Amino acid sequence: MSALLQVEHIEKSFGETKVLKDVSFSLKEGEVVSIIGSSGSGKTTLLRCLNFLETPDEGVIKVADEVLLDMKDPSTLKESEIRKKRLRFGLVFQSFNLFPQYTALENVMLAKELLAKEQPDYKSRRKEIHEEIKAQAEKLLKQMGLGERMNNYPHQLSGGQCQRVAIARALALKPDILCFDEPTSALDPELTGEVLRVIKELADQHTTMIIVTHEMAFARDVANKVIFMDDGVIVEQGDPKEVFGNPKEERTKQFLSRYKQG
């Protein structure tokens, strides 16, 4: 099976600081990759480059053999195309980023409704399209265990519930690849488990995912592949049992020695 995602030679600097240095990896459909490493190792910047929230200085990003970004080809950088390409990825942020003035249901529906307005038949099918989007959002929120909370506003929800709304919102756009940036780092320990359970269920359903996480036991147990980053470089990548149980690189060993592996 050919790779769904191919990331080739990504480089990114902010001023004099080189944050990503020749980063390459691939991901097959239905696979989960966990990216681990210390704060400042480039993990979040890599996710932001994949989601077109940052533009790399060098490199190529392909999804399903389609070149989404090639820094040597300016035609792939057209602003009008970037928004469309961004829809190939769903990003769940650390801090939920829900709109406080909208209910959980409205937060999940919002992006889909905005996109629907661009359809040529929107005016003639407005009510029907709205009902379709609403039904899909309700289904996703029930899947997240939030069937009773759909009409609650973010301030009426716990952090774990807000993060599950954010996951439903990302899934609503049916991305090829779902990305998580430290999805539990803003949560109290007792709320972390409920979000990790949802992500594990998505993995069991063969949702293609990239998960940046500090939860080492989770990274080991849920992923098909683990990538360890340090100082903007992929130091080691491979089968989680190998990387966690028998790391080859000294930097990986030093990093993992700071964590109890559960």
C-alpha positions as a Markdown table, in Angstrom:
| # | Residue | x | y | z |
|---|---|---|---|---|
| 1 | Met | 0.0 | 0.0 | 0.0 |
| 2 | Ser | 1.5 | 3.4 | -1.0 |
| 3 | Ala | 1.6 | 6.1 | 1.6 |
| 4 | Leu | -1.4 | 8.4 | 2.2 |
| 5 | Leu | 0.9 | 11.1 | 3.5 |
| 6 | Gln | 4.4 | 11.8 | 2.3 |
| 7 | Val | 6.4 | 14.6 | 4.0 |
| 8 | Glu | 9.8 | 15.2 | 2.3 |
| 9 | His | 12.7 | 17.4 | 3.5 |
| 10 | Ile | 10.7 | 20.0 | 5.4 |
| 11 | Glu | 12.8 | 22.9 | 6.7 |
| 12 | Lys | 11.6 | 25.9 | 8.7 |
| 13 | Ser | 13.3 | 28.8 | 10.4 |
| 14 | Phe | 12.1 | 31.6 | 12.5 |
| 15 | Gly | 14.7 | 34.4 | 12.0 |
| 16 | Glu | 18.1 | 32.8 | 12.8 |
| 17 | Thr | 16.5 | 29.8 | 14.6 |
| 18 | Lys | 16.2 | 26.7 | 12.5 |
| 19 | Val | 13.2 | 24.9 | 14.0 |
| 20 | Leu | 12.8 | 22.0 | 11.4 |
| 21 | Lys | 15.8 | 20.4 | 9.7 |
| 22 | Asp | 15.2 | 18.1 | 6.8 |
| 23 | Val | 12.2 | 16.3 | 8.3 |
| 24 | Ser | 10.8 | 13.4 | 6.2 |
| 25 | Phe | 8.3 | 10.7 | 7.1 |
| 26 | Ser | 5.3 | 8.9 | 5.6 |
| 27 | Leu | 2.0 | 7.5 | 6.9 |
| 28 | Lys | -0.3 | 4.9 | 5.4 |
| 29 | Glu | -4.1 | 5.2 | 5.4 |
| 30 | Gly | -5.5 | 4.0 | 8.7 |
| 31 | Glu | -2.2 | 4.3 | 10.5 |
| 32 | Val | -1.4 | 6.4 | 13.6 |
| 33 | Val | 1.9 | 8.0 | 14.2 |
| 34 | Ser | 2.8 | 9.5 | 17.6 |
| 35 | Ile | 5.4 | 12.2 | 17.7 |
| 36 | Ile | 7.3 | 12.6 | 20.9 |
| 37 | Gly | 10.1 | 14.8 | 22.1 |
| 38 | Ser | 10.9 | 17.7 | 24.5 |
| 39 | Ser | 9.2 | 21.1 | 24.3 |
| 40 | Gly | 10.9 | 23.1 | 21.6 |
| 41 | Ser | 11.9 | 20.1 | 19.5 |
| 42 | Gly | 9.8 | 21.2 | 16.5 |
| 43 | Lys | 6.8 | 19.0 | 16.9 |
| 44 | Thr | 4.1 | 21.7 | 16.9 |
| 45 | Thr | 5.8 | 23.6 | 14.1 |
| 46 | Leu | 5.7 | 20.4 | 12.0 |
| 47 | Leu | 1.9 | 20.0 | 12.6 |
| 48 | Arg | 1.4 | 23.7 | 11.7 |
| 49 | Cys | 3.3 | 23.3 | 8.4 |
| 50 | Leu | 1.2 | 20.2 | 7.6 |
| 51 | Asn | -2.0 | 22.2 | 8.2 |
| 52 | Phe | -0.8 | 25.2 | 6.2 |
| 53 | Leu | -0.8 | 27.5 | 9.3 |
| 54 | Glu | 3.0 | 27.9 | 8.7 |
| 55 | Thr | 4.8 | 27.9 | 5.4 |
| 56 | Pro | 8.0 | 25.8 | 5.3 |
| 57 | Asp | 11.2 | 27.3 | 3.8 |
| 58 | Glu | 11.9 | 24.0 | 1.9 |
| 59 | Gly | 10.1 | 20.7 | 1.3 |
| 60 | Val | 7.3 | 18.8 | -0.2 |
| 61 | Ile | 3.9 | 17.6 | 1.2 |
| 62 | Lys | 1.9 | 15.0 | -0.7 |
| 63 | Val | -1.5 | 13.5 | 0.2 |
| 64 | Ala | -2.7 | 10.5 | -1.8 |
| 65 | Asp | 0.1 | 11.2 | -4.4 |
| 66 | Glu | -1.2 | 14.7 | -4.9 |
| 67 | Val | 1.4 | 17.4 | -4.4 |
| 68 | Leu | -0.2 | 19.9 | -1.9 |
| 69 | Leu | 3.0 | 21.8 | -1.3 |
| 70 | Asp | 6.3 | 22.0 | -3.1 |
| 71 | Met | 8.4 | 25.0 | -2.1 |
| 72 | Lys | 10.2 | 24.8 | -5.4 |
| 73 | Asp | 6.9 | 25.3 | -7.2 |
| 74 | Pro | 5.2 | 28.6 | -6.5 |
| 75 | Ser | 2.0 | 27.5 | -8.1 |
| 76 | Thr | 1.4 | 25.2 | -5.0 |
| 77 | Leu | 1.4 | 28.4 | -2.8 |
| 78 | Lys | -1.7 | 30.1 | -4.2 |
| 79 | Glu | -3.7 | 31.5 | -1.3 |
| 80 | Ser | -7.0 | 30.5 | -3.1 |
| 81 | Glu | -5.8 | 26.8 | -3.1 |
| 82 | Ile | -4.4 | 26.8 | 0.4 |
| 83 | Arg | -7.8 | 26.8 | 2.1 |
| 84 | Lys | -8.9 | 23.8 | 0.1 |
| 85 | Lys | -5.7 | 22.0 | 0.8 |
| 86 | Arg | -6.1 | 22.7 | 4.5 |
| 87 | Leu | -9.3 | 20.7 | 4.5 |
| 88 | Arg | -7.2 | 17.5 | 3.9 |
| 89 | Phe | -6.1 | 17.8 | 7.5 |
| 90 | Gly | -8.1 | 18.3 | 10.7 |
| 91 | Leu | -6.2 | 19.9 | 13.6 |
| 92 | Val | -7.2 | 19.6 | 17.3 |
| 93 | Phe | -5.4 | 22.2 | 19.3 |
| 94 | Gln | -4.2 | 22.1 | 22.9 |
| 95 | Ser | -6.6 | 24.7 | 24.1 |
| 96 | Phe | -9.8 | 23.6 | 22.3 |
| 97 | Asn | -10.3 | 27.0 | 20.4 |
| 98 | Leu | -14.1 | 26.7 | 20.6 |
| 99 | Phe | -16.2 | 29.7 | 19.9 |
| 100 | Pro | -17.7 | 30.7 | 23.3 |
| 101 | Gln | -20.8 | 32.3 | 21.8 |
| 102 | Tyr | -21.9 | 29.0 | 20.1 |
| 103 | Thr | -23.2 | 25.8 | 21.6 |
| 104 | Ala | -21.3 | 22.5 | 21.2 |
| 105 | Leu | -23.6 | 21.6 | 18.3 |
| 106 | Glu | -23.1 | 25.0 | 16.6 |
| 107 | Asn | -19.3 | 24.8 | 17.1 |
| 108 | Val | -19.3 | 21.4 | 15.2 |
| 109 | Met | -21.6 | 22.7 | 12.5 |
| 110 | Leu | -20.0 | 26.1 | 11.8 |
| 111 | Ala | -17.2 | 25.3 | 9.4 |
| 112 | Lys | -19.3 | 22.9 | 7.4 |
| 113 | Glu | -22.1 | 25.5 | 7.1 |
| 114 | Leu | -19.7 | 28.1 | 5.9 |
| 115 | Leu | -18.3 | 25.7 | 3.2 |
| 116 | Ala | -21.9 | 24.8 | 2.2 |
| 117 | Lys | -22.6 | 28.4 | 1.3 |
| 118 | Glu | -20.1 | 28.1 | -1.5 |
| 119 | Gln | -22.0 | 25.3 | -3.2 |
| 120 | Pro | -23.9 | 26.4 | -6.3 |
| 121 | Asp | -27.1 | 24.7 | -5.1 |
| 122 | Tyr | -27.0 | 26.2 | -1.6 |
| 123 | Lys | -29.9 | 28.7 | -2.0 |
| 124 | Ser | -32.2 | 26.2 | -3.4 |
| 125 | Arg | -31.3 | 23.4 | -0.9 |
| 126 | Arg | -30.5 | 25.6 | 2.1 |
| 127 | Lys | -32.9 | 23.9 | 4.6 |
| 128 | Glu | -32.0 | 20.4 | 3.5 |
| 129 | Ile | -28.3 | 21.1 | 3.6 |
| 130 | His | -28.6 | 22.6 | 7.1 |
| 131 | Glu | -30.5 | 19.5 | 8.3 |
| 132 | Glu | -27.8 | 17.2 | 6.8 |
| 133 | Ile | -25.0 | 19.1 | 8.6 |
| 134 | Lys | -27.0 | 19.1 | 11.9 |
| 135 | Ala | -27.6 | 15.4 | 11.7 |
| 136 | Gln | -23.9 | 14.6 | 11.1 |
| 137 | Ala | -22.9 | 16.9 | 13.9 |
| 138 | Glu | -25.3 | 15.3 | 16.3 |
| 139 | Lys | -24.0 | 11.9 | 15.3 |
| 140 | Leu | -20.4 | 12.9 | 15.9 |
| 141 | Leu | -21.2 | 14.4 | 19.3 |
| 142 | Lys | -23.0 | 11.2 | 20.4 |
| 143 | Gln | -19.9 | 9.3 | 19.2 |
| 144 | Met | -17.9 | 11.5 | 21.6 |
| 145 | Gly | -20.3 | 10.7 | 24.4 |
| 146 | Leu | -21.8 | 14.2 | 24.4 |
| 147 | Gly | -25.3 | 13.4 | 23.3 |
| 148 | Glu | -26.7 | 15.1 | 26.4 |
| 149 | Arg | -24.5 | 18.2 | 26.1 |
| 150 | Met | -25.1 | 19.3 | 22.5 |
| 151 | Asn | -26.9 | 22.5 | 23.5 |
| 152 | Asn | -24.4 | 23.5 | 26.2 |
| 153 | Tyr | -22.0 | 26.4 | 25.7 |
| 154 | Pro | -18.2 | 25.9 | 26.2 |
| 155 | His | -18.3 | 27.5 | 29.6 |
| 156 | Gln | -20.9 | 24.9 | 30.7 |
| 157 | Leu | -18.5 | 22.0 | 29.8 |
| 158 | Ser | -15.5 | 20.5 | 31.4 |
| 159 | Gly | -12.1 | 20.8 | 29.7 |
| 160 | Gly | -12.4 | 17.1 | 28.6 |
| 161 | Gln | -15.8 | 17.7 | 27.1 |
| 162 | Cys | -14.6 | 20.8 | 25.3 |
| 163 | Gln | -11.7 | 18.8 | 23.8 |
| 164 | Arg | -14.2 | 16.1 | 22.7 |
| 165 | Val | -16.3 | 18.9 | 21.0 |
| 166 | Ala | -13.1 | 20.0 | 19.3 |
| 167 | Ile | -12.4 | 16.5 | 18.0 |
| 168 | Ala | -16.0 | 16.2 | 16.7 |
| 169 | Arg | -15.5 | 19.6 | 14.9 |
| 170 | Ala | -12.3 | 18.4 | 13.2 |
| 171 | Leu | -14.0 | 15.1 | 12.2 |
| 172 | Ala | -17.0 | 17.0 | 10.7 |
| 173 | Leu | -15.0 | 18.1 | 7.7 |
| 174 | Lys | -14.0 | 14.5 | 7.0 |
| 175 | Pro | -10.2 | 15.2 | 6.7 |
| 176 | Asp | -7.8 | 12.6 | 5.3 |
| 177 | Ile | -5.6 | 13.0 | 8.3 |
| 178 | Leu | -6.5 | 14.0 | 11.8 |
| 179 | Cys | -3.8 | 15.9 | 13.8 |
| 180 | Phe | -3.6 | 16.4 | 17.5 |
| 181 | Asp | -1.3 | 18.9 | 19.1 |
| 182 | Glu | -0.8 | 17.8 | 22.8 |
| 183 | Pro | -4.6 | 17.1 | 23.1 |
| 184 | Thr | -4.4 | 16.5 | 26.9 |
| 185 | Ser | -1.8 | 19.1 | 28.0 |
| 186 | Ala | -4.5 | 21.7 | 29.0 |
| 187 | Leu | -6.5 | 19.1 | 31.0 |
| 188 | Asp | -6.5 | 18.0 | 34.6 |
| 189 | Pro | -5.2 | 14.5 | 35.0 |
| 190 | Glu | -8.6 | 13.0 | 35.7 |
| 191 | Leu | -10.0 | 14.5 | 32.4 |
| 192 | Thr | -7.0 | 13.2 | 30.3 |
| 193 | Gly | -8.3 | 9.6 | 30.3 |
| 194 | Glu | -11.6 | 10.5 | 28.7 |
| 195 | Val | -10.0 | 12.3 | 25.8 |
| 196 | Leu | -7.4 | 9.5 | 25.3 |
| 197 | Arg | -10.2 | 6.9 | 25.2 |
| 198 | Val | -11.9 | 8.8 | 22.4 |
| 199 | Ile | -8.6 | 8.9 | 20.4 |
| 200 | Lys | -8.0 | 5.2 | 21.0 |
| 201 | Glu | -11.5 | 4.5 | 19.7 |
| 202 | Leu | -10.7 | 6.5 | 16.6 |
| 203 | Ala | -7.5 | 4.5 | 16.1 |
| 204 | Asp | -9.5 | 1.3 | 16.5 |
| 205 | Gln | -11.7 | 2.6 | 13.6 |
| 206 | His | -8.5 | 3.0 | 11.5 |
| 207 | Thr | -8.7 | 6.8 | 11.4 |
| 208 | Thr | -5.4 | 8.1 | 10.0 |
| 209 | Met | -3.9 | 10.3 | 12.8 |
| 210 | Ile | -0.7 | 12.2 | 13.8 |
| 211 | Ile | -0.6 | 12.7 | 17.5 |
| 212 | Val | 1.9 | 15.0 | 19.2 |
| 213 | Thr | 1.9 | 13.9 | 22.8 |
| 214 | His | 3.7 | 13.8 | 26.1 |
| 215 | Glu | 1.7 | 10.8 | 27.2 |
| 216 | Met | 4.4 | 8.2 | 26.7 |
| 217 | Ala | 2.4 | 5.0 | 27.5 |
| 218 | Phe | -0.4 | 6.3 | 25.3 |
| 219 | Ala | 2.0 | 7.0 | 22.4 |
| 220 | Arg | 3.4 | 3.5 | 22.7 |
| 221 | Asp | 0.1 | 1.7 | 22.9 |
| 222 | Val | -2.0 | 3.6 | 20.3 |
| 223 | Ala | 0.5 | 4.2 | 17.5 |
| 224 | Asn | 1.6 | 2.1 | 14.6 |
| 225 | Lys | 4.8 | 4.2 | 14.4 |
| 226 | Val | 6.6 | 6.5 | 16.8 |
| 227 | Ile | 8.7 | 9.5 | 15.8 |
| 228 | Phe | 11.2 | 11.0 | 18.3 |
| 229 | Met | 12.2 | 14.5 | 17.5 |
| 230 | Asp | 14.9 | 16.6 | 19.1 |
| 231 | Asp | 16.3 | 20.0 | 18.1 |
| 232 | Gly | 14.2 | 20.0 | 14.8 |
| 233 | Val | 15.4 | 16.6 | 13.6 |
| 234 | Ile | 13.8 | 13.2 | 13.5 |
| 235 | Val | 16.3 | 11.3 | 15.6 |
| 236 | Glu | 14.5 | 7.9 | 15.5 |
| 237 | Gln | 11.3 | 6.5 | 14.1 |
| 238 | Gly | 9.9 | 3.0 | 13.9 |
| 239 | Asp | 7.7 | 0.4 | 15.6 |
| 240 | Pro | 6.6 | 1.7 | 19.1 |
| 241 | Lys | 7.7 | -1.5 | 20.8 |
| 242 | Glu | 11.2 | -1.1 | 19.3 |
| 243 | Val | 11.5 | 2.6 | 19.9 |
| 244 | Phe | 10.3 | 2.4 | 23.5 |
| 245 | Gly | 11.7 | -1.0 | 24.4 |
| 246 | Asn | 15.0 | -0.9 | 22.5 |
| 247 | Pro | 15.9 | 2.6 | 21.3 |
| 248 | Lys | 18.9 | 2.7 | 19.0 |
| 249 | Glu | 19.9 | 6.3 | 19.4 |
| 250 | Glu | 21.5 | 7.7 | 22.6 |
| 251 | Arg | 19.3 | 10.8 | 22.5 |
| 252 | Thr | 16.2 | 8.6 | 22.4 |
| 253 | Lys | 17.5 | 6.6 | 25.4 |
| 254 | Gln | 18.1 | 9.8 | 27.4 |
| 255 | Phe | 14.7 | 11.2 | 26.6 |
| 256 | Leu | 12.8 | 8.0 | 27.4 |
| 257 | Ser | 14.8 | 7.5 | 30.7 |
| 258 | Arg | 13.0 | 10.5 | 32.1 |
| 259 | Tyr | 9.6 | 8.9 | 31.7 |
| 260 | Lys | 8.1 | 5.9 | 33.5 |
| 261 | Gln | 6.6 | 3.8 | 30.6 |
| 262 | Gly | 3.5 | 2.7 | 32.5 |
